[in-house]
């Protein structure tokens, strides 16, 4: 049975690990990536529709997205720290030596699932930023008098999810485009998925496309 001293020492150690794993140092880089994707998507809509007007990023939406992405990434790092705590507690309860505890921690850091999770978050949220920018640019363009609709450009291969297969069947061509303010709605695996724009799941690759109904 672990003593109060051991418990306090463990808590102090975990707090140190969390400080080491704090990803705030990368926040500027992450913010730059997400902002660039969001802003470029708005600019692309301006060029695609040949508007020659000043479409601008919507600061409130962008700031909310940046906070959301950074919280997700930090959550992944915090999970590593929590798992380290659990491993050390198991070792203490088993009466393991310091060397044995160190091996537990070393093995945990070698696991790829944490790296994979952070990469998945970045990949998914980069897509979200791009598609959000596309939709925001389209809304601004429509305010100038254009009649615009949206559809989904789905990558179909062996990695495509059931959700995106369903999205492709229902919204996967310009002829299946829907109004900008409507949600894409499909059912997959007994679940109903509703969203204004992709991603529809982690590692989603579906891209939002805009159609000018007057062209």
KOLMIDO-284342 format. One record per residue: residue number from 0; residue in one letter; chain; x, y, z of N, C-alpha, C in turn. Coordinates in steps of 0.2 Angstrom, whole numbers, plus 5000, padded with zeros to 4 digits. Layout:
BEGIN
NUM,A,A,X,Y,Z,X,Y,Z,X,Y,Z
...
***
This chain:
BEGIN
0,X,A,5004,4994,5000,5000,5000,5000,5004,5006,5000
1,X,A,5003,5011,4996,5007,5017,4995,5006,5021,5001
2,X,A,5011,5025,5004,5010,5030,5009,5008,5036,5007
3,X,A,5006,5041,5011,5004,5048,5010,5010,5051,5006
4,X,A,5016,5050,5009,5022,5053,5006,5023,5051,4999
5,X,A,5022,5045,4997,5022,5042,4990,5017,5045,4986
6,X,A,5011,5046,4989,5005,5049,4985,5007,5056,4983
7,X,A,5009,5060,4988,5011,5067,4987,5017,5067,4982
8,X,A,5022,5063,4982,5027,5063,4978,5025,5062,4971
9,X,A,5020,5057,4970,5018,5055,4964,5014,5061,4961
10,X,A,5010,5064,4965,5006,5070,4962,5011,5076,4960
11,X,A,5016,5077,4964,5021,5082,4962,5024,5080,4955
12,X,A,5026,5073,4954,5029,5071,4948,5025,5072,4942
13,X,A,5018,5070,4943,5014,5071,4938,5013,5078,4936
14,X,A,5012,5083,4940,5012,5090,4939,5018,5092,4935
15,X,A,5024,5089,4936,5030,5091,4933,5029,5088,4926
16,X,A,5027,5082,4925,5026,5079,4918,5021,5084,4914
17,X,A,5016,5086,4917,5011,5090,4913,5014,5096,4911
18,X,A,5018,5099,4915,5022,5105,4913,5026,5104,4907
19,X,A,5030,5098,4907,5034,5096,4902,5030,5096,4895
20,X,A,5024,5093,4896,5020,5091,4890,5015,5097,4888
21,X,A,5016,5102,4892,5012,5108,4890,5014,5111,4883
22,X,A,5009,5111,4879,5010,5112,4872,5009,5120,4870
23,X,A,5009,5124,4875,5008,5131,4874,5013,5134,4869
24,X,A,5019,5131,4870,5025,5134,4866,5023,5133,4858
25,X,A,5019,5128,4857,5017,5127,4850,5011,5131,4847
26,X,A,5008,5134,4852,5002,5138,4850,5002,5142,4844
27,X,A,5008,5146,4844,5009,5151,4839,5009,5147,4832
28,X,A,5013,5142,4832,5013,5138,4826,5007,5135,4823
29,X,A,5003,5132,4828,4996,5130,4827,4992,5135,4824
30,X,A,4992,5141,4828,4987,5146,4826,4989,5149,4819
31,X,A,4995,5149,4817,4997,5151,4811,4995,5146,4805
32,X,A,4995,5140,4806,4993,5135,4802,4985,5135,4800
33,X,A,4982,5136,4806,4974,5136,4805,4972,5143,4802
34,X,A,4975,5148,4804,4973,5155,4802,4975,5155,4794
35,X,A,4981,5152,4792,4982,5152,4785,4977,5148,4781
36,X,A,4975,5143,4783,4970,5138,4780,4964,5142,4779
37,X,A,4961,5145,4785,4955,5149,4785,4955,5155,4780
38,X,A,4960,5159,4780,4961,5165,4776,4962,5163,4769
39,X,A,4966,5158,4768,4967,5156,4761,4961,5154,4757
40,X,A,4957,5150,4761,4950,5148,4758,4946,5153,4756
41,X,A,4945,5159,4760,4941,5164,4759,4944,5168,4753
42,X,A,4951,5168,4752,4954,5171,4746,4952,5167,4740
43,X,A,4952,5161,4741,4951,5156,4735,4944,5157,4732
44,X,A,4939,5158,4737,4932,5159,4735,4932,5166,4731
45,X,A,4935,5171,4733,4935,5177,4730,4938,5177,4723
46,X,A,4944,5173,4722,4947,5172,4715,4942,5167,4711
47,X,A,4940,5162,4714,4936,5157,4710,4929,5160,4707
48,X,A,4926,5165,4711,4920,5168,4709,4921,5174,4705
49,X,A,4928,5176,4705,4930,5182,4701,4926,5188,4704
50,X,A,4926,5189,4710,4922,5194,4713,4925,5201,4713
51,X,A,4931,5201,4714,4935,5207,4715,4932,5212,4720
52,X,A,4930,5209,4726,4928,5213,4732,4932,5210,4738
53,X,A,4932,5214,4743,4936,5212,4749,4933,5207,4754
54,X,A,4934,5201,4752,4931,5196,4757,4936,5196,4763
55,X,A,4933,5196,4769,4938,5196,4775,4936,5191,4780
56,X,A,4941,5188,4783,4940,5183,4789,4936,5186,4794
57,X,A,4932,5181,4797,4927,5183,4802,4931,5181,4809
58,X,A,4933,5186,4812,4938,5186,4818,4935,5181,4824
59,X,A,4928,5182,4825,4925,5178,4830,4925,5171,4829
60,X,A,4923,5169,4823,4924,5162,4821,4931,5159,4821
61,X,A,4935,5163,4819,4942,5160,4819,4945,5160,4826
62,X,A,4944,5164,4830,4946,5164,4837,4943,5158,4840
63,X,A,4937,5157,4839,4934,5151,4842,4937,5144,4840
64,X,A,4938,5144,4834,4942,5138,4831,4949,5137,4833
65,X,A,4952,5142,4834,4959,5142,4837,4959,5139,4844
66,X,A,4955,5142,4848,4954,5139,4855,4952,5132,4855
67,X,A,4948,5130,4851,4945,5123,4850,4951,5118,4849
68,X,A,4955,5120,4844,4960,5116,4841,4966,5115,4847
69,X,A,4968,5121,4850,4973,5121,4855,4971,5117,4861
70,X,A,4964,5117,4863,4962,5113,4868,4962,5106,4867
71,X,A,4960,5104,4861,4961,5097,4859,4968,5094,4859
72,X,A,4972,5098,4857,4979,5096,4857,4982,5095,4864
73,X,A,4981,5100,4868,4983,5100,4875,4979,5094,4879
74,X,A,4973,5092,4877,4970,5087,4880,4973,5080,4879
75,X,A,4976,5079,4872,4980,5073,4871,4986,5073,4875
76,X,A,4989,5078,4876,4995,5078,4880,4994,5077,4888
77,X,A,4988,5080,4890,4986,5078,4897,4984,5071,4898
78,X,A,4982,5068,4893,4980,5061,4893,4987,5056,4894
79,X,A,4992,5059,4891,4999,5055,4892,5001,5056,4899
80,X,A,5000,5062,4902,5002,5063,4909,4998,5058,4914
81,X,A,4991,5058,4912,4987,5054,4916,4988,5046,4916
82,X,A,4990,5044,4910,4992,5037,4909,4999,5036,4913
83,X,A,5003,5040,4913,5009,5040,4917,5008,5039,4924
84,X,A,5003,5043,4927,5001,5042,4934,4999,5035,4935
85,X,A,4994,5033,4931,4991,5026,4932,4997,5020,4932
86,X,A,5002,5021,4927,5007,5016,4926,5011,5016,4933
87,X,A,5013,5022,4935,5017,5023,4941,5013,5020,4947
88,X,A,5007,5021,4948,5003,5019,4953,5002,5011,4953
89,X,A,5002,5008,4947,5002,5001,4947,5008,4998,4949
90,X,A,5014,5001,4947,5020,4999,4949,5022,4999,4956
91,X,A,5019,5005,4959,5020,5005,4967,5016,5000,4970
92,X,A,5010,4999,4968,5006,4993,4971,5009,4987,4970
93,X,A,5013,4986,4965,5016,4979,4963,5023,4979,4967
94,X,A,5025,4984,4970,5031,4984,4974,5037,4984,4969
95,X,A,5036,4988,4963,5042,4988,4959,5047,4993,4961
96,X,A,5053,4992,4958,5059,4996,4959,5059,5002,4955
97,X,A,5063,5007,4957,5063,5013,4953,5065,5012,4945
98,X,A,5070,5007,4944,5071,5005,4937,5065,5002,4934
99,X,A,5061,4998,4937,5056,4995,4934,5050,5000,4932
100,X,A,5050,5005,4937,5045,5011,4935,5047,5015,4929
101,X,A,5054,5016,4929,5056,5020,4923,5055,5016,4917
102,X,A,5056,5010,4917,5054,5006,4911,5047,5007,4909
103,X,A,5042,5007,4913,5035,5008,4912,5034,5014,4908
104,X,A,5037,5020,4911,5036,5026,4908,5040,5027,4901
105,X,A,5046,5024,4900,5049,5024,4894,5045,5020,4889
106,X,A,5042,5015,4891,5038,5011,4886,5032,5015,4884
107,X,A,5029,5019,4889,5023,5023,4887,5024,5028,4882
108,X,A,5030,5031,4883,5032,5037,4878,5033,5034,4871
109,X,A,5035,5028,4871,5037,5025,4864,5030,5023,4860
110,X,A,5025,5023,4864,5018,5021,4860,5017,5027,4855
111,X,A,5015,5024,4849,5013,5029,4844,5006,5032,4844
112,X,A,5002,5029,4848,4995,5032,4848,4994,5039,4850
113,X,A,4999,5042,4854,4998,5049,4856,5000,5053,4850
114,X,A,5006,5051,4847,5008,5055,4841,5003,5055,4835
115,X,A,5000,5049,4835,4994,5048,4830,4988,5052,4831
116,X,A,4987,5053,4838,4981,5057,4839,4982,5064,4838
117,X,A,4988,5067,4840,4989,5074,4839,4989,5075,4831
118,X,A,4992,5071,4827,4992,5072,4820,4985,5072,4817
119,X,A,4981,5067,4820,4974,5067,4817,4970,5073,4819
120,X,A,4972,5076,4825,4968,5082,4827,4971,5088,4822
121,X,A,4977,5088,4821,4979,5094,4816,4977,5093,4809
122,X,A,4977,5087,4807,4974,5085,4800,4967,5087,4800
123,X,A,4963,5085,4805,4956,5086,4805,4954,5094,4805
124,X,A,4957,5097,4810,4956,5104,4811,4959,5109,4806
125,X,A,4964,5106,4802,4966,5110,4796,4961,5110,4791
126,X,A,4958,5104,4790,4952,5104,4785,4946,5108,4787
127,X,A,4945,5108,4794,4939,5112,4796,4940,5119,4795
128,X,A,4946,5121,4796,4948,5128,4795,4947,5130,4788
129,X,A,4949,5126,4783,4949,5127,4776,4941,5127,4774
130,X,A,4937,5123,4776,4930,5122,4774,4926,5128,4778
131,X,A,4928,5130,4784,4925,5135,4787,4926,5142,4783
132,X,A,4932,5143,4781,4934,5149,4777,4930,5149,4771
133,X,A,4929,5143,4767,4926,5142,4761,4919,5145,4762
134,X,A,4915,5142,4767,4908,5144,4769,4908,5151,4770
135,X,A,4912,5154,4775,4912,5161,4776,4913,5165,4770
136,X,A,4917,5164,4766,4918,5167,4760,4912,5167,4755
137,X,A,4909,5161,4755,4903,5161,4751,4897,5165,4754
138,X,A,4897,5165,4760,4891,5169,4763,4892,5176,4762
139,X,A,4899,5179,4762,4900,5186,4761,4899,5187,4753
140,X,A,4901,5182,4749,4900,5183,4742,4892,5183,4740
141,X,A,4888,5179,4743,4881,5179,4742,4878,5186,4744
142,X,A,4881,5189,4749,4878,5195,4751,4879,5201,4746
143,X,A,4883,5199,4741,4884,5204,4736,4879,5203,4730
144,X,A,4875,5198,4731,4869,5197,4726,4870,5191,4722
145,X,A,4875,5187,4723,4875,5180,4720,4871,5175,4723
146,X,A,4869,5170,4719,4865,5165,4722,4870,5159,4722
147,X,A,4872,5157,4728,4877,5151,4729,4874,5145,4732
148,X,A,4877,5140,4731,4875,5133,4734,4881,5130,4736
149,X,A,4881,5124,4740,4887,5121,4742,4886,5113,4741
150,X,A,4891,5110,4739,4891,5102,4738,4897,5099,4741
151,X,A,4898,5093,4741,4904,5090,4744,4908,5086,4739
152,X,A,4915,5087,4740,4920,5084,4736,4923,5078,4740
153,X,A,4920,5072,4739,4922,5067,4743,4928,5062,4740
154,X,A,4933,5061,4744,4938,5056,4741,4936,5049,4742
155,X,A,4935,5046,4737,4932,5039,4738,4937,5034,4736
156,X,A,4939,5030,4741,4944,5025,4741,4943,5020,4746
157,X,A,4948,5015,4748,4947,5010,4753,4947,5014,4760
158,X,A,4950,5020,4761,4950,5023,4767,4944,5027,4769
159,X,A,4939,5028,4764,4933,5032,4764,4929,5029,4770
160,X,A,4926,5033,4774,4922,5031,4779,4915,5030,4777
161,X,A,4911,5026,4780,4904,5025,4779,4900,5032,4779
162,X,A,4902,5036,4783,4899,5043,4783,4900,5047,4777
163,X,A,4906,5047,4775,4908,5051,4769,4905,5047,4762
164,X,A,4905,5040,4762,4902,5037,4757,4894,5039,4756
165,X,A,4891,5040,4762,4884,5042,4762,4883,5049,4760
166,X,A,4888,5053,4762,4888,5060,4760,4889,5061,4752
167,X,A,4894,5057,4750,4895,5057,4742,4889,5055,4739
168,X,A,4885,5050,4741,4879,5048,4737,4874,5053,4737
169,X,A,4873,5057,4743,4868,5062,4743,4870,5069,4741
170,X,A,4876,5071,4742,4878,5078,4740,4885,5078,4736
171,X,A,4887,5073,4733,4893,5073,4730,4894,5075,4723
172,X,A,4889,5079,4720,4890,5082,4714,4887,5089,4714
173,X,A,4889,5094,4709,4886,5100,4709,4879,5100,4708
174,X,A,4876,5095,4705,4869,5095,4704,4865,5093,4710
175,X,A,4869,5091,4715,4866,5089,4722,4867,5095,4727
176,X,A,4869,5100,4725,4871,5106,4729,4865,5108,4733
177,X,A,4866,5111,4739,4860,5113,4743,4862,5120,4745
178,X,A,4857,5124,4748,4858,5131,4750,4863,5132,4755
179,X,A,4867,5137,4755,4872,5138,4760,4870,5138,4767
180,X,A,4864,5140,4769,4862,5139,4776,4859,5133,4778
181,X,A,4859,5128,4774,4856,5121,4775,4862,5117,4778
182,X,A,4860,5112,4782,4864,5107,4784,4865,5101,4780
183,X,A,4871,5098,4779,4871,5091,4776,4869,5086,4781
184,X,A,4865,5082,4779,4862,5077,4784,4862,5070,4781
185,X,A,4865,5065,4784,4865,5058,4782,4865,5053,4788
186,X,A,4863,5047,4787,4863,5042,4792,4868,5037,4790
187,X,A,4872,5035,4795,4877,5030,4794,4878,5026,4801
188,X,A,4878,5020,4801,4879,5016,4807,4874,5018,4812
189,X,A,4868,5018,4810,4862,5020,4814,4863,5027,4818
190,X,A,4867,5031,4815,4868,5038,4818,4866,5043,4813
191,X,A,4863,5048,4815,4862,5054,4810,4867,5059,4811
192,X,A,4870,5061,4806,4876,5066,4806,4873,5072,4802
193,X,A,4874,5078,4806,4872,5084,4803,4877,5089,4804
194,X,A,4879,5093,4799,4884,5098,4799,4883,5103,4793
195,X,A,4885,5109,4794,4885,5114,4789,4891,5113,4784
196,X,A,4896,5110,4786,4902,5109,4782,4907,5103,4785
197,X,A,4911,5100,4781,4915,5095,4784,4921,5098,4789
198,X,A,4924,5094,4793,4924,5087,4793,4918,5084,4797
199,X,A,4917,5078,4795,4911,5074,4798,4914,5069,4803
200,X,A,4920,5068,4803,4923,5064,4808,4931,5065,4808
201,X,A,4934,5062,4813,4941,5063,4813,4945,5060,4807
202,X,A,4950,5063,4804,4953,5061,4798,4949,5062,4792
203,X,A,4943,5065,4792,4939,5066,4787,4943,5070,4781
204,X,A,4942,5069,4775,4945,5072,4769,4941,5075,4765
205,X,A,4934,5076,4766,4929,5079,4762,4930,5086,4762
206,X,A,4930,5089,4756,4931,5096,4755,4924,5099,4753
207,X,A,4923,5105,4755,4917,5109,4754,4918,5113,4747
208,X,A,4913,5112,4742,4914,5116,4736,4908,5121,4735
209,X,A,4909,5126,4732,4903,5131,4731,4901,5131,4723
210,X,A,4895,5132,4722,4892,5132,4715,4889,5139,4714
211,X,A,4890,5142,4709,4887,5149,4707,4881,5147,4703
212,X,A,4875,5147,4705,4869,5145,4702,4868,5149,4695
213,X,A,4871,5155,4695,4870,5159,4689,4875,5158,4684
214,X,A,4880,5154,4685,4885,5153,4680,4883,5148,4675
***
